[in-house]
Amino acid sequence: MGKDEFLALALKNPVNTAIIDELHRLALPDAWLVSGCLVQTVWNVLTGRAVDYGIADYDIFYFDPDASWDAEDAVIRKLQTRLDHLGVKIETRNQARVHLWYPAKHGLPYPPLSRSTDGIDRFLTQNTQVGVRRAGDGFEVYAPHGFDDVAGLIARPNPGPNFSAANYAVKAQRWKALWPELTVIAAE
């Protein structure tokens, strides 16, 4: 599967398209729709399920050097208001702030990031390391590991400085229950 096929399948979920379009209208800095909502839409299309089956939330990353909680909260509220009509859970995070709360929440270090794609690079699984945003008249897709695992319904750990085998096991178990076709690569 190439970028164009991935994008065409991910955009079959009208919620993904609506969020990407709204991010473009708002012109949030370095804003991307990321992770599971994209990959799981593709899985759903490939396995003949409803496009929104099993999608717990829709993750938005942006990068604003103003790392205050007030600034992030204002963006979260604005997006929630503008996307509330979609009836889905939206998770919006300023990637400039993650290092401030991640260690306390997960017990692991998290150095400051310099752009949203740095946050995508740190995802727990390689297959969900994807992001999509509008670029001119088209779309930009970020996928450092490509799309083979997405097309093959493979969950693969992303070993890195903040990897947690326990968190990976929980995520993989949830996914396997929803998509039994999934092949889960064990964490080492």
C-alpha positions as CSV (number, residue, x, y, z in Angstrom):
1,M,0.0,0.0,0.0
2,G,1.3,3.4,-0.9
3,K,0.6,6.8,0.4
4,D,-2.2,7.6,-2.1
5,E,-4.1,4.3,-1.3
6,F,-3.7,4.9,2.4
7,L,-5.0,8.4,2.1
8,A,-8.0,7.4,0.0
9,L,-9.0,4.7,2.5
10,A,-8.4,6.8,5.6
11,L,-10.6,9.6,4.1
12,K,-13.5,7.2,3.6
13,N,-14.3,8.1,7.2
14,P,-16.1,11.4,6.9
15,V,-15.1,12.3,10.5
16,N,-11.4,12.2,9.5
17,T,-12.1,14.5,6.5
18,A,-14.2,16.9,8.6
19,I,-11.4,17.2,11.2
20,I,-8.7,17.7,8.7
21,D,-10.7,20.4,6.9
22,E,-11.4,22.2,10.2
23,L,-7.8,22.1,11.2
24,H,-6.9,23.7,7.9
25,R,-9.6,26.4,8.3
26,L,-8.3,27.2,11.8
27,A,-4.7,27.3,10.7
28,L,-3.4,25.9,13.9
29,P,0.4,25.7,13.9
30,D,1.8,22.4,12.7
31,A,-1.6,20.7,13.1
32,W,-2.2,17.0,12.1
33,L,-4.9,14.4,12.5
34,V,-2.9,11.4,13.8
35,S,-2.8,7.8,14.8
36,G,-5.5,5.2,15.3
37,C,-8.5,7.0,13.7
38,L,-6.6,6.9,10.4
39,V,-5.2,3.4,10.7
40,Q,-8.3,1.9,12.1
41,T,-10.4,3.4,9.3
42,V,-8.1,1.7,6.8
43,W,-8.4,-1.6,8.8
44,N,-12.2,-1.2,8.7
45,V,-12.3,-0.7,5.0
46,L,-10.0,-3.6,4.4
47,T,-12.0,-5.9,6.6
48,G,-15.5,-4.8,5.5
49,R,-16.5,-3.1,8.7
50,A,-18.2,0.3,9.2
51,V,-15.5,3.0,8.7
52,D,-15.8,4.1,12.4
53,Y,-15.9,0.7,14.0
54,G,-13.7,0.5,17.1
55,I,-12.4,4.0,16.9
56,A,-12.2,5.2,20.5
57,D,-11.1,8.8,19.7
58,Y,-9.7,11.2,17.1
59,D,-6.3,12.5,18.0
60,I,-5.1,16.0,17.0
61,F,-1.6,17.2,17.4
62,Y,-0.4,20.7,16.9
63,F,2.7,22.6,18.0
64,D,2.5,26.0,19.6
65,P,5.5,27.4,21.4
66,D,3.1,28.9,24.0
67,A,3.2,25.8,26.3
68,S,0.8,27.2,28.9
69,W,-2.2,25.2,29.9
70,D,-4.4,28.1,29.3
71,A,-3.4,28.4,25.6
72,E,-3.8,24.6,25.1
73,D,-7.2,24.6,26.9
74,A,-8.4,27.5,24.7
75,V,-7.5,25.4,21.6
76,I,-9.2,22.3,23.0
77,R,-12.4,24.2,23.7
78,K,-12.4,25.9,20.3
79,L,-12.0,22.6,18.5
80,Q,-14.5,20.8,20.7
81,T,-17.1,23.5,19.9
82,R,-16.4,23.5,16.2
83,L,-16.3,19.6,16.0
84,D,-19.0,18.8,18.5
85,H,-21.5,18.1,15.8
86,L,-19.5,15.1,14.7
87,G,-20.5,13.3,17.9
88,V,-17.0,11.7,18.5
89,K,-14.3,12.1,21.2
90,I,-11.6,14.5,20.2
91,E,-8.2,14.5,21.9
92,T,-6.2,17.6,21.1
93,R,-2.7,18.0,22.4
94,N,-0.1,20.7,22.0
95,Q,3.1,18.8,21.4
96,A,5.1,21.7,22.9
97,R,3.5,20.7,26.3
98,V,3.8,16.9,26.4
99,H,7.1,16.9,28.3
100,L,5.4,18.9,31.1
101,W,2.8,16.2,32.0
102,Y,4.0,12.9,30.4
103,P,6.5,11.9,33.1
104,A,4.0,12.2,35.9
105,K,1.3,10.4,34.0
106,H,3.4,7.5,32.6
107,G,6.5,7.4,34.9
108,L,8.8,7.7,31.9
109,P,11.0,10.6,30.8
110,Y,9.9,12.7,27.8
111,P,12.2,15.3,26.4
112,P,10.8,18.5,24.9
113,L,9.7,18.2,21.3
114,S,10.3,20.7,18.5
115,R,7.4,19.8,16.1
116,S,4.3,17.7,15.9
117,T,5.9,14.9,13.9
118,D,8.3,14.4,16.8
119,G,5.3,13.3,18.8
120,I,4.2,10.9,16.1
121,D,7.7,9.4,16.1
122,R,7.2,8.5,19.8
123,F,3.9,6.6,19.4
124,L,3.8,3.2,21.1
125,T,3.3,1.3,17.9
126,Q,4.9,1.8,14.5
127,N,1.7,1.0,12.6
128,T,0.0,4.1,14.1
129,Q,2.9,6.5,13.4
130,V,0.9,8.4,10.8
131,G,-0.5,11.9,10.4
132,V,-2.5,13.7,7.8
133,R,-3.1,17.4,7.1
134,R,-4.1,19.6,4.3
135,A,-1.3,21.0,2.1
136,G,-2.4,23.4,-0.6
137,D,-5.1,21.7,-2.7
138,G,-4.1,18.3,-1.4
139,F,-2.8,16.5,1.6
140,E,0.4,15.9,3.4
141,V,1.0,12.4,4.9
142,Y,3.6,11.7,7.5
143,A,4.4,8.0,7.9
144,P,8.1,7.3,8.9
145,H,7.6,3.5,8.7
146,G,5.4,3.5,5.6
147,F,2.1,1.6,5.2
148,D,3.1,-2.1,5.0
149,D,2.0,-2.8,8.6
150,V,-1.3,-0.9,8.1
151,A,-2.1,-2.8,4.9
152,G,-1.1,-6.1,6.5
153,L,-3.0,-5.5,9.7
154,I,0.1,-5.8,11.8
155,A,0.6,-4.2,15.2
156,R,4.3,-3.7,15.8
157,P,6.0,-2.1,18.9
158,N,7.9,1.1,18.5
159,P,10.9,0.7,20.8
160,G,12.1,4.0,22.0
161,P,12.9,6.0,25.0
162,N,9.2,6.1,26.3
163,F,8.2,2.6,25.2
164,S,6.2,0.6,27.8
165,A,5.7,-3.2,27.1
166,A,2.8,-3.2,29.5
167,N,1.0,-0.3,27.7
168,Y,1.7,-2.0,24.4
169,A,0.2,-5.3,25.6
170,V,-3.0,-3.5,26.7
171,K,-3.4,-1.6,23.4
172,A,-2.6,-4.7,21.3
173,Q,-5.1,-6.8,23.3
174,R,-7.9,-4.2,22.8
175,W,-7.1,-4.1,19.0
176,K,-7.0,-7.9,18.7
177,A,-10.4,-8.2,20.3
178,L,-11.8,-5.6,17.8
179,W,-9.9,-6.8,14.7
180,P,-9.2,-10.5,15.1
181,E,-7.4,-10.5,11.7
182,L,-4.7,-8.4,13.3
183,T,-1.2,-9.9,13.7
184,V,0.4,-8.6,17.0
185,I,4.2,-8.6,17.1
186,A,5.3,-9.2,20.6
187,A,7.4,-6.6,22.4
188,E,10.9,-7.8,23.2
